[in-house]
């Protein structure tokens, strides 16, 4: 646990705890090995504005909830925890957290990832305030191999698995897009997929993603839709500074989907249905662009050997109302 007290964290804050400028949003499940590192990386942030830390545990079966409780006992004014009595799933847990966050800005980081720069929040918010038309910002992330796989094998697989992963200066980086600050348009943020913005790098204006609450789809890749909704009006602000780490481990999303064709297909179907819902019901002006992306995803699905014609027809029937 970090060696600091609340008063030290808050000493330069201009404002009150009751009105935090930033809500740090952390969902967690069975992250007993990692959650302390995540919380320490939040608490080390040096800012001149107040922030709150919301950590919502989805009925972990390991010791994660007890670890979180120890932190809330020591930092009761900064950390607000919800330790669930029943598991409600990652999407519902995330939506519940986003609904209850009160900050003007939301900074995302799941319980198995962490931040690496004590000035991340201050730096990112300052830049967003310099670009008031942008509702979302992000940056590259280190990739940490916590699998029982040699680094050379892991690196080779990762580089082939995701086009947003690069090997630079003897390190794997996620979303090192360019050497300069840049605003990417909403179309790019849509087309490049969920890994275009590492979750632990995102800071987004809360007002820009409230439409998430309107979606009927129950899809696990909610961060992808934060990426889309956040960028839809002002683009996505890329900051060329690596300030977080994405951890790959045996119980993570990356490792759970690799090799699991059924799970990957179900996730792809959920993403595509939600894209259709966003394009049709929320932003009809961009409907054509959404339909192009949806068509590409559907084509990939039905081309897979694991998708039978019957399954494809079921999928089309479900998707059709959004596209008509």
N, C-alpha and C positions, 0 to 999 in steps of 0.2 A: 504493500500500500504506500502511496506517495506520502512523503514527509512534509505536510503543509496543513495549515488550519484555515478555516473559512475566512477569518478576518484578513488573512494575508491575500487570499484570492480576490477578495472584494475591495481591497484598500484603494484602488484607483477607479472604482466604478462611479460613473456619473449617471445617476438614476437610482431606481429602487428595485428591490427584488420582486415586488408585486407587478412590475411592468418590465420584464426582461426584453432586451432587444432581440436576443437569440434564444431559441429553444434547441438544445442538443437532443436529438431524437435517436434512441437506441433500443431496438428490439433484440431479445435474446432468448435462446432455447438451448439448454444443455451446453453452455459455454463456460463451465467451471474452470477450465484450464486457461481461458482467455479474458474473461470479463473484467478482471482486476486491471489488466494492462489497458483495456479500452477506457475504463473509468479514470485511471490515472492520467491518460492522455487528454481527457476532457478537463480534469481538474488542474492540469499544469498550464492551461491557457491564460495568457496575460492580456487582459483587455481593459479598455476604459469605459466599457458598457457592461451592464448586468446580463448574465445568462443563467438559464436553468438547465438542469440535466434531467430528462425524462427517460427512465429505463424500465421497460415493460417486459417482464419475464413470463413466457407462455407455458407455465406449469412444467418447468424443467424437472427431469427425473434425477439429475445429479445435484451437486452442492451449489449450483449457481445462485439460487435464491438466498441462501444463507450468506454467501459472499456479498451480495448486493445489500442485504440487511445491515451488515457490518459498516458498509459505506454510508448508508442513510443515517445510521446512528451517529457517525462522526461529522457528516456534512448535511444536517437536516434541513438547512435553509436553501441549499443549492440542488440537492438530488431529490427528485420525486419518483418513487418507485411504485410500480403496480406488480404485485406478485400473485399471479392468478391461481385459483383453486382448481381450474380445469383448462385444458388445452383448447384453444379456439382457432389455431392455425395462424401462420405467419401473416397472411393478408389481412385477416380481421384484427390481429394484434397491432399491425402497422397502422391500419385505418383508425383504430381507436386512439392510438398515440397521437397521430397527426390531428385528429379532431380536438384533442384536449390540450395540445401545445398552444401557448399564448404569445410567443414571440413574433415580432414582425418578420424575422428570418428563421428558417429551420435549417439546422446543420445535421446531416444524416451520418450515422455510423452504426453498423450492427455490432453485436457483442463479441464477435470473433475477429474484428478488424480493429485498427487503432490509428491515431494521429501521431505524426512524428515531428511536428514543429510547434513549439509553444506559442508562436505568434500567428498560427493558421487562421483562427477566427478573426482576429483584428485585421490582418492583412486582407483576407477575403472580403470582409464587410466593407472595409475602406474602398477597395476597388469597385465593389458593386455600387457604392454611393457615388463614385465618380462616373458610373454608367447607369443612371437612373432608369433608362429604358429597358435594361436587362433584368429579368426576374430570376435568373438562375446562373450560378457560376460553378466551375469545377476545375480540376487540375489532375495531373498524372498521379499514379500510385505505384509504390513498390509492390512487387509480388513476392510473398514469403512462402516457401515450400515447407509445409509441415506434414507432408506425406512421407511414408516409408519408401521413398523412391530417390535414387541418386539424382543430384541436381542436373547432370547432363541429360539424363533421360527425361526428367520432368520438363526442362527447358525446351527440348526438341518437341515434345508433345504439345506444350502450351503454345508455342509459336505456330504450330499447324492447326491448333484448335480454334484460335481467335485472332482475327486480323488486327484487333486493337492492341495486341501484345507485341512488344518489341524487345530486342536484346541490345542494350546500350551500356557501354562502359562496364562490362562484366556483370550486369544486373538485368533482370526482367522487369520491364515497366509496362503498366497498363495505361493506355490512353496518352502516350507522349506524341501528340499530334503535330506540333510545330514548335519552333524555337522562340516564338513571339506570342504576345497576347493577341487573342483573336476572338471575334464574335461569329459563331456558326449559326446559320439560319435554321429555322425549325425543320425544314425538309431534311437537312443533313442529320440533325439530331434524331429524326424519325428513322431514316434509312440505315443509319450505322448501328442500330441495335442497342441493347441495354448496357453493354460494356463500353460504349462510347464515353459515358460519364461514370467513373467508379463511384459506387454508392458513398463511400467514406470521404469522397472529395466534394460532395454536393452541398452547396448552401443555396436555398431557394426562398423566395418571398412566399409567405404562407398564403397570401391572398390569391396567388396565381394558380394554386393547385386545389382550391376548394371544390372544383368540379369532380375531383376524385370521389367525393361522397355521393355523387349522383350516379355513378356507374353501377350497373346491375351485375356485371361479370365478376366472378370470384377467381381471380388469376394471381398466381404467386409472384409474378414479376412486376410488382407495384412500382418499384424504383424506376423502371423503364417509362412508366406513364407519368411519374413526377418529372422525368427528363423531358418528355414531350410537352406536357402542359406548361411546365416552367419556361420552355423556349418558344412557345407558340406565338407570342406577341412581340418579343424583343430579341429572340435568338438566345443561344447559350454562350456565356462568356467564359472562354478558356484562359486560364492563368498558368503560365509555363513555370511552375514551381512544384516540385514533388513534396507533398505534405502529409501523406497518409500511406498506410500499408494494407494491402489486400492479402489476407491469409488463406491459403489453400490447405485444407485438412480433411481427414476422413469423413467427418460429419457435415461438411460444408455443401453449399448448393453446387459448386463446380464439380466436386468429386462425386456427389450423389447422382448427377445426371450423366456423367461420362460413362458410356457403355450401357446405360439403361434406356433403350430405344423407346419403350412405352412411356416412360416418364418424360423424356424429351419431346415426344410427339404430343402428349397431353398438354405440356407447357406451351408448345408452339400453337396448338389449337386455341388455348386460352388467351394467349397474346393476340392472336389474329382476331378473335371475336371482340376483344376489348378495343383493339384498334378500330374495328368497324363501328363499334358503338360510339367511340370518340368522334370519328369522322362524320358519322351520320347525325348524331343527336346533339353534339356540343359545338362542333366547328364546321358547319356545312360549307363555308367558303373554301375550305381546304379538302373538301370531300374527294375530289379527283386524285389528289396526291396520296391520300390515305388508301383509296381503292387500288392504286397501282402497287403500293406496298403489300396490301392484303392479297392481291392476286399473285404476287411473287411468293408469298409465304404459303398460300394454298397449293401452288404448283409444286413447291418443294415437298409439301406433305404428301400429296397424292403420288409423287414420283418415288417415294420410299417404298421398298419392298414390303415393309411391315404394315402398310396401309392398304387394306383391301378395297375393292370398288364399293362394297356395301358401307364400309366405314367412311369413305369419302362422300358418299351420298348423304349419310347421316350428318356429316359435318356441313355440307352445302345447305341442307334444309335448315340447320341451325343458324347459319351465316346469312342466308338469303334475306330475311327481313331487314337487316342493317344496310344491305346494298341496293335494295329496290327503291 
